Amino acid sequence: MDKALDLEEQEQLERLRHFWNTYGTLISAVVIIAALIILGWNGWQWYQRRQAMQAAVLYDELESVVNAGQADRIKDVLASMQKNYARTIYAQQAGLIAAKGLQDKGQSDQARAALAWVANNGKDQGYRAIGRLRLASALLDAKQYDQALAQLNADMPKPFEALAADRKGDIELARGQRAQARADYLKAWKSMSQAAHTNDRCLTPQAWKDTTSALVQDYRCAIEIKLNAVGLDPASLKP
């Protein structure tokens, strides 16, 4: 009986040895690859968290120097963020506030460069759209109309289409294209949320201040004023 058990154990060991000789290398490779994937993922998550924390610290510093009006430090901190933390959301936010700080100090070229970086390098399409809108306004102020329109002709997320159309109207009007400005303003006006428009008139800001539609309503009212200025009464378009 013992001899039979020994033979059975030897047979099982032989089968196991044969299985391992056949598949052992593959199993080991799969285990190692899985371990490396897990380690790599954990390492990437750690790196992302570390980048975000460091970027947040630098962003706080940027806010401080912007509030202090230190133009040279604004440029230095922004350059550091763009170089080292370009993939973080903080870098995109930094470009926007740095542009405002530089513009306030009269450094328009540097302000436009900061906005251009957001428009071209932002990882989030919403921030890219904001960068393009603000850059278009800055280029409009500099009378660089073609460059301003080029920013707005880029693909825009749907929530920003009305804002882009309104800005196009401003640019076309500035360069004397009244008919095109009217068309752009009308597109912006029609794109605004219908829920924010009541009956046949604009409500006063006071009447809307406690509603979520107030901002959209005010914006539509502003566009209506522009439409009137280019010879189109929006009241004639309302049902």
C-alpha positions in Angstrom: 0.0 0.0 0.0 2.8 2.4 0.9 4.6 1.5 -2.3 1.5 2.3 -4.3 1.1 5.7 -2.6 4.8 6.4 -3.3 4.3 5.6 -7.0 1.2 7.8 -7.1 3.0 10.7 -5.4 5.9 10.3 -7.8 3.5 10.3 -10.7 1.9 13.5 -9.5 5.3 15.1 -9.0 6.3 14.1 -12.5 3.1 15.6 -13.9 3.7 18.8 -12.0 7.3 18.9 -13.1 6.3 18.4 -16.7 3.6 21.1 -16.4 6.1 23.6 -14.9 8.7 22.8 -17.5 6.1 23.5 -20.2 4.3 26.5 -18.7 6.5 27.8 -15.9 8.3 30.4 -17.9 5.0 31.8 -19.2 3.4 31.8 -15.8 6.4 33.6 -14.3 6.3 36.2 -17.1 2.6 36.9 -16.6 3.1 37.3 -12.9 6.0 39.6 -13.4 4.2 41.7 -16.0 1.1 42.0 -13.8 3.3 43.1 -10.9 5.1 45.7 -13.0 1.7 47.0 -14.3 0.5 47.4 -10.7 3.7 49.0 -9.6 3.7 51.3 -12.7 0.1 52.4 -12.1 0.8 53.1 -8.4 3.9 54.9 -9.3 2.1 57.0 -11.9 -0.7 57.9 -9.4 2.0 58.9 -6.9 3.7 61.0 -9.5 0.5 62.7 -10.5 -0.4 63.5 -6.9 3.1 64.9 -6.3 3.0 67.0 -9.4 -0.4 68.4 -8.4 0.8 69.2 -4.9 3.9 71.0 -6.1 1.9 72.8 -8.8 -0.6 74.0 -6.2 2.2 75.5 -4.1 3.6 77.3 -7.1 0.1 78.5 -8.1 -0.4 80.0 -4.7 2.9 81.9 -5.2 1.7 83.1 -8.6 -1.5 84.4 -7.1 0.5 86.3 -4.5 2.8 88.0 -7.0 -0.1 88.8 -9.2 -1.9 90.5 -6.3 1.4 92.3 -5.5 1.8 93.5 -9.1 5.3 92.0 -9.5 5.4 91.6 -13.2 8.9 90.0 -13.4 8.0 87.4 -10.7 4.8 86.7 -12.6 6.7 85.8 -15.7 9.2 83.7 -13.8 6.7 81.7 -11.8 4.5 81.2 -14.9 7.5 79.9 -16.9 8.3 77.5 -14.1 4.8 76.1 -14.1 4.7 75.8 -17.9 8.1 74.0 -17.9 7.5 71.6 -14.9 3.8 71.2 -14.5 2.3 71.8 -17.9 0.0 68.8 -17.6 -1.7 70.0 -14.5 -4.9 72.0 -14.3 -3.0 74.6 -12.2 -0.8 75.5 -15.2 -3.9 76.4 -17.3 -5.3 78.4 -14.5 -1.9 80.1 -14.0 -1.8 81.2 -17.6 -5.2 83.0 -17.2 -4.4 84.8 -14.0 -0.9 85.6 -15.1 -2.2 87.2 -18.3 -4.5 89.4 -16.3 -1.7 90.4 -13.9 0.7 91.2 -16.8 -2.0 93.2 -18.7 -2.7 95.2 -15.5 1.0 96.1 -15.5 0.9 97.2 -19.2 2.7 94.2 -20.5 0.3 93.4 -23.3 2.6 91.2 -25.4 3.5 89.0 -22.4 -0.2 88.8 -21.5 -1.2 87.6 -25.0 1.7 85.1 -24.9 0.3 83.7 -21.6 -3.2 83.4 -23.1 -1.8 81.8 -26.3 -0.1 79.1 -24.2 -3.4 78.2 -22.6 -5.2 78.2 -25.9 -2.6 76.0 -27.6 -1.4 73.8 -24.7 -4.3 73.5 -22.3 -5.2 69.9 -21.5 -8.8 70.8 -20.8 -11.0 72.0 -23.8 -12.9 74.4 -21.5 -9.7 76.2 -20.5 -8.5 76.2 -24.1 -11.7 77.8 -25.1 -11.4 80.5 -22.4 -7.9 81.1 -23.4 -9.0 81.7 -27.0 -11.8 84.0 -26.1 -9.6 86.1 -23.9 -6.8 86.1 -26.4 -9.2 87.2 -29.1 -10.3 90.1 -26.9 -6.7 91.1 -26.3 -5.9 90.9 -30.0 -9.0 93.0 -30.7 -7.7 95.7 -28.3 -4.4 95.6 -30.3 -6.4 95.9 -33.5 -5.0 92.6 -34.8 -8.4 91.6 -36.2 -7.4 88.7 -38.4 -5.5 87.0 -35.6 -8.4 87.6 -33.3 -10.8 86.0 -35.7 -8.4 83.0 -36.2 -8.7 82.2 -32.5 -12.4 82.2 -32.6 -12.6 80.1 -35.8 -10.9 77.2 -34.0 -13.1 74.4 -32.7 -15.2 75.6 -29.7 -17.0 73.4 -27.2 -20.7 74.0 -27.6 -21.2 75.9 -24.3 -18.8 78.5 -25.7 -20.2 78.9 -29.2 -22.4 81.9 -28.2 -19.6 83.7 -26.5 -17.4 83.1 -29.6 -20.1 84.5 -31.9 -20.5 87.6 -29.8 -16.8 88.2 -29.7 -16.7 87.8 -33.5 -19.4 90.4 -33.8 -17.2 92.8 -31.8 -14.3 92.2 -34.1 -16.3 92.6 -37.3 -17.8 95.8 -36.0 -14.4 97.2 -35.1 -13.1 96.6 -38.6 -16.2 98.1 -40.2 -18.0 94.9 -41.3 -21.4 96.0 -40.0 -23.5 93.3 -41.8 -21.2 90.5 -40.6 -21.2 91.9 -37.1 -25.1 91.8 -37.2 -25.0 88.2 -38.3 -22.6 87.2 -35.5 -24.5 89.0 -32.8 -27.8 87.4 -34.0 -26.1 83.9 -33.9 -25.0 84.6 -30.3 -28.4 85.9 -29.3 -30.2 82.9 -30.7 -27.7 80.5 -29.1 -28.4 81.8 -25.6 -30.6 79.6 -23.4 -34.3 80.3 -24.2 -35.1 79.5 -20.6 -33.4 82.7 -19.6 -35.7 84.9 -21.8 -39.2 85.8 -20.6 -42.0 87.2 -22.8 -40.8 90.0 -25.0 -38.5 92.0 -22.9 -35.4 91.9 -20.7 -36.0 91.8 -17.0 -34.0 94.1 -14.7 -30.9 92.7 -13.0 -32.7 93.1 -9.6 -35.6 90.9 -10.8 -33.1 88.2 -11.8 -30.4 88.4 -9.2 -31.7 85.4 -7.1 -32.2 83.1 -10.1 -29.7 80.8 -11.9 -30.7 82.3 -15.2 -29.6 85.9 -14.3 -26.2 85.7 -15.9 -27.4 84.3 -19.2 -30.3 86.8 -19.2 -28.0 89.7 -18.6 -25.8 88.5 -21.4 -28.7 88.3 -23.8 -29.7 91.8 -22.9 -26.2 93.0 -23.7 -26.3 91.3 -27.1 -29.7 92.9 -27.7 -28.2 96.3 -27.2 -25.5 95.4 -29.7 -28.1 94.2 -32.2 -30.0 97.5 -31.8 -26.7 99.3 -32.4 -26.2 97.5 -35.8 -29.8 98.2 -36.9 -31.7 95.0 -35.8 -34.4 95.1 -33.2 -34.5 91.7 -31.5 -38.2 92.3 -30.5 -39.1 91.7 -34.2 -37.6 88.2 -33.9 -39.5 87.1 -30.9 -42.6 85.1 -31.3 
